Amino acid sequence: MTAGRGGLAELEARVAKDLDIIAYPDTRWVPERLGPDGAPALDVLVIGGGQGGLAIAHALKRARVHRIRIVDRAPEGREGPWLTYARMATLRSPKDVNGPDLDVPSLAFRSWFSAQHGESAWHVLNKIPKEDWAAYLLWLRRVLTIRIENGVACESVRPQADGDLIEATLRDQSSGTLETVFARKVVVATGIEGAGRWWTPPMVEALDKSVWAHASEPIDFTALKGKRVAVLGAGASAFDNAATALEHGARVSVFCRRADMQRIQPFRWLSFPGFLGHFADLDDSWRWRFMNYLLTLREAFPRETWERVARHDTFRLETDASWERCEIVDGVVHLHTPQGRFEADYLIMGTGFDMDLSLRPELAAIAPHAALWSDRFTPPEEERNARLARYPYLDPQFAFTERVAGEAPWLRHVRLFTFGATVSFGPSGSSINAMKFAVPRLVSGIVRDLFSEDIASHWDSLQGYQLPEFLYPGEEGEISPTTPVISKVG
């Protein structure tokens, strides 16, 4: 394959051929349903057009589910974190990970990268630059002809008043125009923060906003040059933000509440087909035990991230230094820790997020009825974890389940493909590593439901199917264009 624009054109021709080869069966099979407005209802509404929503749309098209819409509140190319608050230089996943390509080799990141830069460049590449990943997702969107409606936010998801459809309110971000749409199924694919909120300690939230920001927010790093920056948290995002501040000339201290940082990467251990493909098939006790261990241990950041901060002599790491209280004195933030008092000009919170469905507008009508893990499972005393107990308890195909049986049966039509699926499924929604396993499971569940819910219609269609495979000589009628006319036997 020739690198450069010619190589990319050749690759796109191969993509078209591959998609044609695997097109079987190419049949529109989902019967049309009309909404209360008289218009055809969507088969699936996908909320979120980042890597998860894109992969789901790809799988739905392969399953010949065509009446779909994908909406994303961000402008085109700004879906997901890659060009906004993701401040790492590269993805943390290994470069050979398969994700939204769904095992079509010509759609893989490696094929896209090598077509432009050559195989030799691929072999020397360490990890995928985040900008390349964002560009690759846009390329996938184009070659798969997937339409994503950017600048459109979902305001609410609720049951149809008199019917079995889901009613969603969409808002055009530029005009403010509201639109009501009806869908048979809804998938919420809004990424890592899509089932709660980014969390900041209340004592920091009480400070004037001019002296702090969460790592998920826009930060003017150029304004931090020469200033003392304190970063709370010892995860990858905390260190990515610390590195960015250091590279802009700040003096940075990272505060870790533990005596030592997490340096073991447990997510390397679990990256095998058995775990990624079948974790959701385990019973509740095993799923809870694994995720309680993994999410308490936390994810170590890559060696490259550590080297990115450690090369600066203006970097300090303070361990066993949780923040007990903080206040502003003469314009300076005083931080009180077990290691003493520290002073800072600006604070960055790398403190993760908290699971709370009620905080998301699109999930507000769902939250009162959706079962959480606390509603379904009581762990042994030594495994109790209030944070994990707030995760939604999903069915085997990512659908919400009822907290009280019979109270909200419509929840089975809404699926959650965000980090909120983690306790039920392990790495899945918002995980590149598990996408090739998680997306087919989710879409298989949607296809199963669409088929079974219309089974009477399919039965009638079968009984009415009268297209002969062949005609007798002189007989007239409609047949398949590839069917021959043969002589009558007997």
C-alpha positions in Angstrom: 0.0 0.0 0.0 1.3 3.4 -0.9 1.5 5.9 1.9 -0.1 9.4 1.5 -3.3 10.6 -0.2 -3.1 7.8 -2.8 -2.8 5.3 -0.1 -5.8 6.6 1.7 -7.8 6.5 -1.5 -6.8 2.9 -2.1 -7.8 2.1 1.5 -11.2 3.7 1.0 -11.7 1.6 -2.1 -10.9 -1.5 -0.1 -13.3 -0.4 2.7 -16.1 -0.2 0.1 -15.3 -3.7 -1.2 -15.1 -5.2 2.3 -18.4 -3.7 3.3 -19.9 -5.0 0.1 -18.5 -8.5 0.8 -20.0 -8.7 4.3 -23.3 -7.1 3.4 -25.3 -10.4 3.5 -28.1 -10.4 4.3 -28.9 -7.0 2.8 -32.6 -6.8 3.6 -34.7 -4.0 5.2 -36.6 -6.2 7.7 -37.8 -3.9 10.5 -41.6 -3.0 10.0 -42.4 0.7 10.2 -44.1 2.0 13.3 -46.0 5.3 13.3 -45.7 7.8 16.1 -48.6 9.8 17.5 -47.7 12.6 15.1 -48.3 10.3 12.1 -44.7 10.2 11.1 -42.6 7.0 11.1 -41.0 6.4 14.5 -37.3 5.9 14.8 -36.1 2.3 15.3 -33.3 3.7 17.4 -32.3 7.1 18.7 -28.6 7.3 19.7 -27.7 10.1 22.1 -24.0 10.8 21.7 -21.9 10.8 18.5 -18.5 10.1 19.9 -16.7 6.7 19.5 -19.4 4.8 21.3 -22.3 6.2 19.3 -20.4 5.9 16.1 -19.6 2.2 16.7 -23.3 1.5 17.7 -24.5 3.2 14.5 -22.0 1.1 12.5 -23.3 -2.1 14.1 -26.9 -1.1 13.6 -26.3 -0.5 9.9 -24.7 -3.9 9.6 -27.8 -5.4 11.2 -29.9 -3.5 8.6 -31.6 -1.3 11.1 -31.9 1.9 9.1 -34.4 4.3 10.8 -31.8 5.7 13.3 -30.8 9.2 14.4 -27.5 10.1 16.2 -27.3 13.4 18.0 -24.5 15.1 19.8 -24.4 18.4 21.6 -20.9 19.2 20.5 -19.8 20.7 17.2 -18.5 18.3 14.5 -15.1 17.0 15.4 -15.4 18.0 19.1 -17.4 14.9 20.1 -15.9 13.2 23.2 -12.8 14.4 25.1 -10.1 14.1 22.6 -9.8 17.8 21.5 -11.3 19.3 24.6 -10.4 18.2 28.2 -8.3 15.1 27.3 -4.8 16.6 28.1 -2.8 13.5 27.5 -0.4 13.3 24.5 -1.6 9.8 23.5 -4.3 7.3 24.1 -3.7 5.1 27.1 -4.8 2.0 25.2 -2.2 0.0 23.2 -1.9 1.1 19.6 -3.2 -2.2 18.1 -6.5 -2.0 20.0 -9.6 -2.7 17.8 -12.6 -0.5 18.6 -15.3 1.1 16.3 -13.9 -0.9 13.3 -15.8 -3.9 14.7 -13.2 -6.3 13.3 -13.3 -5.1 9.7 -9.5 -4.9 9.0 -9.7 -2.1 6.4 -11.5 0.1 9.0 -8.9 -0.4 11.8 -6.9 2.5 13.0 -3.7 0.7 11.8 -5.0 0.6 8.3 -5.9 4.3 8.3 -2.6 5.3 9.8 -0.4 3.1 7.6 -2.3 4.3 4.5 -1.0 7.8 5.2 2.3 7.2 6.8 3.4 3.7 5.7 3.9 0.4 7.6 7.3 1.4 8.8 5.8 4.4 10.6 3.2 2.2 12.2 5.9 -0.2 13.6 7.8 2.7 15.2 4.7 4.3 16.6 4.5 3.9 20.4 0.9 4.9 21.2 -1.8 6.7 19.3 -1.7 10.5 19.4 -5.1 11.7 20.6 -5.4 14.1 17.6 -4.9 11.2 15.3 -7.6 9.3 17.1 -10.0 12.2 16.7 -9.2 12.5 13.0 -9.6 8.7 12.5 -13.1 8.8 14.1 -14.1 11.6 11.6 -12.8 9.4 8.8 -14.8 6.4 10.0 -17.9 8.6 10.1 -17.3 9.6 6.5 -16.5 6.2 4.9 -19.3 4.5 6.8 -21.7 7.3 5.7 -23.0 7.8 9.2 -24.9 11.0 9.7 -24.4 12.6 13.1 -26.5 15.7 14.0 -24.1 18.0 15.8 -25.2 20.8 18.0 -28.3 18.9 19.1 -28.8 18.0 22.7 -31.3 15.6 24.3 -33.3 17.4 27.0 -35.4 14.5 28.2 -36.3 10.8 27.6 -39.6 9.5 28.8 -42.4 7.1 27.9 -45.0 8.0 25.3 -48.1 9.1 27.1 -50.4 6.6 25.3 -48.3 4.0 23.6 -45.2 1.9 23.8 -42.7 4.3 22.1 -40.1 6.4 23.9 -40.5 10.2 23.6 -37.4 12.3 23.5 -37.0 16.1 23.4 -34.1 17.4 21.3 -32.8 21.0 21.4 -30.9 22.7 18.6 -28.0 24.4 20.5 -27.7 27.3 18.1 -31.4 28.2 17.6 -32.9 26.8 20.8 -35.6 25.1 18.8 -37.2 22.1 20.5 -38.2 19.0 18.7 -40.1 15.9 20.0 -39.2 12.6 18.4 -40.5 9.1 19.0 -38.3 6.0 19.0 -38.7 2.3 19.7 -35.3 2.2 21.3 -32.9 4.8 22.8 -29.2 4.3 23.5 -27.5 6.8 25.8 -23.8 6.9 24.7 -22.5 10.0 26.3 -19.1 8.9 27.5 -17.4 8.8 30.8 -19.5 11.4 32.5 -22.8 10.3 31.0 -24.4 8.9 34.2 -23.4 11.5 36.8 -21.2 14.5 37.3 -17.6 15.4 37.7 -16.9 15.6 41.4 -15.1 18.3 43.4 -14.7 18.2 47.2 -17.2 20.6 48.8 -14.5 22.6 50.6 -13.0 23.4 47.2 -16.4 24.2 45.6 -16.9 26.8 48.3 -13.9 28.7 47.1 -14.1 31.5 44.6 -14.1 29.9 41.1 -11.3 32.2 40.0 -8.8 30.0 41.9 -9.8 26.5 40.9 -11.1 24.3 38.0 -12.0 20.6 37.6 -9.8 18.7 35.1 -12.8 18.3 32.9 -13.3 22.1 32.4 -11.6 24.6 30.1 -8.4 25.9 31.7 -6.3 28.8 30.5 -2.9 27.2 31.1 -1.0 30.1 29.6 -2.2 32.2 32.5 -0.6 29.8 35.0 3.0 30.5 33.9 5.1 31.2 37.0 2.3 30.4 39.4 2.0 27.7 42.0 -0.5 25.1 40.9 -1.8 22.4 43.3 -3.4 19.3 41.7 -5.6 17.0 43.8 -5.7 13.4 42.7 -3.2 10.7 41.6 -5.0 9.3 38.6 -4.1 9.8 34.9 -6.3 12.9 34.4 -4.7 14.6 37.4 -1.2 13.9 36.0 -2.2 14.9 32.5 -3.3 18.3 33.8 -0.2 18.6 36.0 2.0 17.9 32.9 0.1 20.5 30.8 0.6 23.1 33.5 4.3 22.3 33.9 4.7 22.6 30.1 3.2 26.1 30.3 5.7 27.2 32.9 3.8 26.6 36.2 5.3 25.2 39.4 3.1 22.2 40.1 2.5 20.0 43.2 0.4 16.9 42.9 -1.3 15.8 46.1 -2.1 12.1 46.7 -4.0 10.9 49.7 -2.4 7.5 49.7 1.1 6.8 51.0 2.2 5.6 47.5 0.8 6.0 44.0 -0.9 3.2 42.1 1.7 1.8 39.7 0.1 -1.5 38.8 -2.2 -1.4 35.8 -4.9 -4.0 36.5 -6.7 -3.2 33.3 -3.8 -4.8 31.4 -4.6 -8.0 33.2 -8.3 -8.1 32.3 -7.7 -7.4 28.5 -8.5 -10.9 27.3 -11.6 -12.2 25.5 -13.0 -14.2 28.4 -13.2 -11.2 30.7 -14.1 -8.5 28.1 -16.6 -10.7 26.4 -18.3 -12.5 29.3 -17.8 -10.5 32.5 -21.5 -9.6 32.2 -22.4 -13.3 32.3 -21.0 -13.7 35.8 -23.4 -13.7 38.8 -23.7 -10.5 40.9 -21.3 -11.6 43.6 -18.5 -12.1 41.2 -19.2 -9.0 39.2 -19.3 -6.9 42.4 -16.1 -8.5 43.8 -14.1 -7.8 40.6 -15.3 -4.3 40.1 -15.0 -3.4 43.8 -11.4 -4.4 43.6 -10.6 -2.8 40.3 -12.3 0.5 40.9 -11.0 0.8 44.4 -7.4 0.0 43.3 -7.9 2.5 40.5 -6.2 2.6 37.1 -2.4 3.4 37.0 -1.3 6.0 34.5 1.2 5.0 31.8 5.0 5.3 32.1 4.9 8.1 29.5 2.7 10.2 31.7 5.0 9.9 34.7 8.0 10.8 32.5 6.1 13.8 31.2 5.9 15.4 34.7 9.1 14.0 36.2 11.3 15.7 33.6 10.5 19.1 35.2 12.4 20.3 38.2 9.3 22.4 39.1 7.3 19.3 39.8 6.6 17.9 43.3 4.7 14.8 44.4 3.1 15.0 47.9 1.9 11.6 49.1 -0.2 10.8 52.2 -1.4 14.4 51.8 -5.1 14.5 51.6 -6.6 18.0 51.9 -8.3 18.4 55.2 -9.4 22.0 54.7 -8.5 25.0 52.5 -9.1 28.7 52.5 -8.0 31.8 50.7 -5.8 34.2 52.7 -4.7 37.4 51.0 -5.4 35.9 47.6 -3.4 32.8 48.2 -5.0 29.3 48.8 -3.8 27.6 52.0 -4.1 23.9 51.9 -4.0 21.9 55.2 -2.8 18.3 54.9 -1.3 15.7 57.3 2.1 16.8 55.9 1.6 20.4 56.9 0.3 23.5 55.2 0.9 24.3 51.6 0.2 27.4 49.5 -1.0 27.6 46.0 -2.2 30.2 43.5 -4.5 27.9 41.6 -6.1 24.5 42.1 -6.9 21.7 39.6 -9.2 18.9 40.6 -8.3 15.5 39.2 -11.0 13.9 41.4 -13.0 11.9 39.0 -16.8 11.8 39.0 -19.8 10.7 41.0 -22.5 8.4 39.8 -26.0 10.0 40.0 -28.5 9.5 37.2 -30.7 12.3 38.4 -28.1 14.9 37.5 -28.3 14.2 33.8 -31.3 16.0 32.1 -31.8 13.2 29.6 -31.9 10.7 32.5 -34.0 12.7 35.0 -37.2 10.9 34.2 -35.4 7.5 34.3 -33.6 8.0 37.6 -36.6 7.6 40.0 -37.5 4.2 38.4 -34.2 2.7 37.5 -32.7 0.0 39.7 -29.2 0.6 41.2 -26.9 -2.0 42.4 -27.9 -1.1 45.9 -31.4 -2.3 45.0 -30.4 -5.7 43.7 -27.3 -6.8 45.6 -26.1 -6.8 49.2 -22.3 -7.5 49.3 -20.5 -9.0 52.2 -19.5 -6.5 54.9 -15.9 -6.5 53.8 -16.9 -5.6 50.2 -19.3 -2.8 50.9 -18.8 0.3 48.7 -21.3 3.1 48.7 -19.8 4.5 45.5 -20.3 1.3 43.5 -23.8 0.9 45.0 -25.0 4.0 43.1 -24.2 2.5 39.7 -27.3 1.4 37.6 -28.1 -2.2 37.6 -28.5 -3.1 33.8 -29.9 -6.1 32.1 -27.7 -8.4 29.9 -28.1 -6.1 26.9 -27.4 -2.8 28.7 -31.1 -1.8 29.3 -32.2 -0.1 32.5 -34.2 -2.4 34.8 -37.1 -1.4 37.1 -36.5 -0.6 40.7 -40.1 -1.8 41.4 -41.4 -4.5 39.1 -44.3 -3.3 36.9 -43.8 0.4 37.8 -41.8 1.5 34.7 -41.7 -1.3 32.0 -40.7 1.2 29.4 -37.2 1.3 30.8 -36.4 -1.9 28.9 -36.4 0.3 25.7 -33.6 2.5 27.0 -30.0 1.3 27.0 -27.0 2.9 28.8 -23.6 2.8 27.1 -21.5 5.0 29.3 -19.1 4.5 32.2 -22.3 3.9 34.2 -22.4 0.4 32.7 -19.0 -0.6 34.4 -20.2 -2.5 37.4 -22.7 -4.5 35.3 -20.4 -5.1 32.3 -16.8 -4.2 33.3 -15.0 -2.1 30.7 -17.7 -1.4 28.1 -19.3 2.0 27.5 -16.6 4.6 27.0 -13.9 1.9 26.8 -12.0 1.5 23.5 -10.5 -1.8 24.7 -13.8 -3.5 25.2 -15.8 -1.9 22.3 -15.4 -4.9 20.0 -17.2 -7.1 22.6 -19.6 -4.6 24.1 -21.1 -3.0 21.0 -22.2 -6.3 19.4 -23.8 -7.4 22.6 -25.8 -4.2 22.9 -26.9 -4.1 19.2 -27.7 -7.8 19.3 -30.2 -7.1 22.2 -31.8 -4.3 20.2 -32.1 -6.5 17.1 -33.6 -9.3 19.2 -36.2 -6.9 20.7 -37.1 -5.4 17.4 -37.7 -8.8 15.9 -39.6 -10.3 18.8 -41.8 -7.3 19.3 -42.9 -7.6 15.7 -43.2 -11.3 15.6 -46.9 -11.3 14.7 -46.1 -9.0 11.7 -43.3 -11.3 10.6 -45.6 -14.3 10.8 -48.2 -12.5 8.6 -45.4 -11.6 6.2 -44.2 -15.2 6.0 -47.7 -16.4 5.3 -48.2 -13.8 2.6 -44.9 -14.5 0.9 -45.8 -16.1 -2.4 -42.8 -15.3 -4.7 -42.0 -18.5 -6.6 -38.4 -19.6 -7.1 -39.2 -20.5 -10.8 -41.9 -20.4 -13.4 -43.3 -23.1 -15.6 -43.0 -22.5 -19.4 -45.7 -20.0 -20.5 -46.5 -19.0 -16.9 -46.5 -15.3 -16.0 -45.7 -13.9 -12.6 -43.1 -12.1 -10.5 -39.9 -14.0 -9.7 -36.4 -13.1 -8.5 -34.4 -11.7 -11.4 -31.9 -14.5 -10.9 -34.5 -17.3 -11.0 -34.5 -19.4 -14.2 -37.6 -20.7 -16.0 -37.5 -24.5 -16.0 -39.5 -27.3 -17.6 -42.4 -28.7 -15.6 -41.7 -32.2 -14.4 -44.3 -35.0 -14.7 
